[in-house]
Amino acid sequence: MAEPRVTADMSMSLDGFIAGANARRGNPLGDGGERLHQWVYGLESWRERQGMSGGRANGDAEIVAEGFARLGAVVMGRRMFEEGEEPWGDEPPFHVSVFVLTHEMREPLVKKGGTTFVFVNDGIDNALKQARAAAGDKDVSIAGASTIQQFLQAGLLDELQIHLIPVLLGDGVRLFERVGDTELEITRVIESNGVVHLGFRVVKE
Amino acid sequence: MAEPRVTADMSMSLDGFIAGANARRGNPLGDGGERLHQWVYGLESWRERQGMSGGRANGDAEIVAEGFARLGAVVMGRRMFEEGEEPWGDEPPFHVSVFVLTHEMREPLVKKGGTTFVFVNDGIDNALKQARAAAGDKDVSIAGASTIQQFLQAGLLDELQIHLIPVLLGDGVRLFERVGDTELEITRVIESNGVVHLGFRVVKE
């Protein structure tokens, strides 16, 4: 079995955006940003995770299934939680513990299907420590651009998976903003149905 | 024979930079930017073009050789010309006509080995017209980030080749800045020696 890793998994446009212009509550993907995620919506493994049946079983679906199988816990920022809480509903698609970085003091929020939101008030190191304990021998996934940036800057990210979408959005939310100089190593490159799945390992000194 | 195309060919970091921070005259690749080009320096086809012998003959070298074989003319901005003129020397590595976008009125500058710099004062459409005529059945290559951005915005680019380098530079000169919404189609993906060569066709309405 592979060592548990701290990972991030994002769909990104060729010009580096993970959401289009005017991304905000009510328009979380921004203008045109839905094109970054269209590859995933029809996949069997993704639909199953959302409680839906049917969908395509192909190479893309395998890549998504592989990520779910390795997922042991999630760390995300307050804004992503606030935006997601309502649309995710009673049974959020995580099915693991989700550690939310926030200044708010709040009791854990237990949802159906194995998702519990745990609110962490003392920074990313402690959030990661708790997430690692919850994940056991599985991976901790870091969610959301600004949280990924914090983990990259702190040297806490082990792996990065980018689903590169052949579109230029021109404006929006960049995945890599204010990250320091970081060496990566390509672990795999898979082209499939108009998406390039790029795996990277973060090279640490 | 393939139709002549308007192309651009750039090495880019995963975070979208084609040069590092503090890029300027005397430091054209910026801090750390040399890592974006290291893959090319040792290649036989690249060295031959610079008048040097030896080097590696591999898949990367073939990709570079293919680009040279298709090259019929170049369009570049004034700044790239001014920065390059001295280091390129008496026999610049283009070996074709190079159309320089500038406000300066100036006679063509004929160099050894087939490179002639032609100064164009009336905009990108006319520069492209002249470059196409010079290229005949070969491609016109657009050089430099800001000139590529102008051609993308004007809908004049047909193809884009990105050599994606697994590094985050954190700061520098972005390839895609102020470009409009543009759909691309992946034409090929080749991983080779730590570089991902990505080919795209620009989808036009």
Interface residues (C-beta under 8 A of the other chain):
Chain A: L14 D15 G16 G32 L152 I162 L164 P166 V167 L168 L169 G170 R174 L175 F176 R178 V179 G180 D181 T182 E183 L184 E185 I186 V189 E191 G194 V196 L198 F200
Chain B: L14 D15 G16 G32 L152 I162 L164 P166 V167 L168 L169 G170 R174 L175 F176 R178 V179 G180 D181 T182 E183 L184 E185 I186 V189 E191 G194 V196 L198 F200
